[in-house]
Amino acid sequence: MFNSLNTVLDQKKAKEKYPEARVIVLDDSFNTFQHVANCLLTIIPDMSEKRAWDLTIKVDKTGSAEVWRGNLEQAELYHEQLFSKGLTMAPIEKT
């Protein structure tokens, strides 16, 4: 029992040490569907072509879409890479 309690406490500590964040793409009037989908496909790891297009359509219809969630450092990297390709990005949201 004692060990499992330590494991729970260690997981909480690890989560504080390595915060998570959300990467969100915003709709704009200048990026094409093809460009947005291609950026997601090439920058976000394990992104399928179908998911890239689904997210691109969601951005268009709702104004934004979360395209990645995870470790803050990785989120910052993907955010910067998408921004450098001309995508309109929301500020990184820490979770």
C-alpha positions in Angstrom: 0.0 0.0 0.0 2.8 2.4 0.9 4.5 1.9 -2.5 1.3 2.7 -4.4 0.9 6.0 -2.4 4.5 7.0 -3.3 3.8 6.2 -7.0 0.7 8.5 -7.0 2.7 11.3 -5.3 5.6 10.8 -7.7 3.2 11.1 -10.7 1.8 14.4 -9.3 5.3 15.7 -8.9 6.3 14.7 -12.4 3.2 16.4 -13.8 4.2 19.7 -12.1 7.8 19.3 -13.3 6.7 18.7 -16.9 3.6 20.7 -17.6 1.4 19.9 -20.5 0.2 22.4 -23.1 -2.2 22.6 -26.1 -1.2 23.8 -29.6 -4.2 25.5 -31.3 -4.4 26.7 -34.9 -6.8 29.6 -35.6 -8.8 30.4 -38.7 -7.6 33.1 -41.0 -8.5 34.5 -44.5 -5.2 33.8 -46.2 -4.0 30.3 -45.6 -5.4 27.7 -48.0 -6.8 24.4 -46.8 -4.0 22.5 -48.6 -1.3 24.6 -46.8 -2.8 24.1 -43.4 -3.2 20.4 -43.9 0.3 20.0 -45.3 1.8 21.9 -42.3 0.0 19.7 -39.8 1.0 16.6 -41.7 4.7 17.5 -41.9 5.1 19.1 -38.4 2.9 17.2 -36.0 4.2 13.7 -35.3 2.0 10.7 -36.2 -0.5 13.0 -38.0 -2.5 11.1 -40.6 -3.6 12.7 -43.8 -7.3 12.2 -42.8 -6.7 13.8 -39.3 -4.9 16.7 -40.8 -7.8 17.4 -43.2 -10.4 16.9 -40.4 -8.5 19.4 -38.2 -8.2 21.9 -41.1 -12.0 21.7 -41.7 -12.6 22.2 -38.0 -10.4 25.3 -38.0 -12.5 26.7 -40.9 -15.9 25.8 -39.4 -15.3 26.6 -35.7 -12.5 29.2 -35.9 -9.9 27.0 -34.1 -8.7 23.5 -33.5 -6.4 21.8 -31.0 -3.8 20.1 -33.2 -1.5 18.7 -30.5 -1.4 18.3 -26.7 1.5 17.2 -24.6 4.8 18.2 -23.1 5.2 22.0 -22.9 8.7 21.9 -24.6 7.4 19.9 -27.6 4.3 22.2 -27.7 6.5 25.2 -28.0 8.5 23.6 -30.8 5.4 22.6 -32.8 3.8 26.0 -32.2 6.9 27.8 -33.5 7.2 25.6 -36.5 3.6 26.0 -37.5 3.8 29.8 -36.9 7.0 30.0 -39.1 5.0 28.3 -41.9 2.5 31.2 -41.7 -0.3 29.6 -39.8 -2.3 31.8 -37.4 -1.7 30.4 -33.9 -3.4 30.9 -30.5 -1.0 31.4 -27.6 0.1 28.1 -26.1 -2.4 27.0 -23.5 -0.9 25.2 -20.5 -3.1 22.5 -19.1 
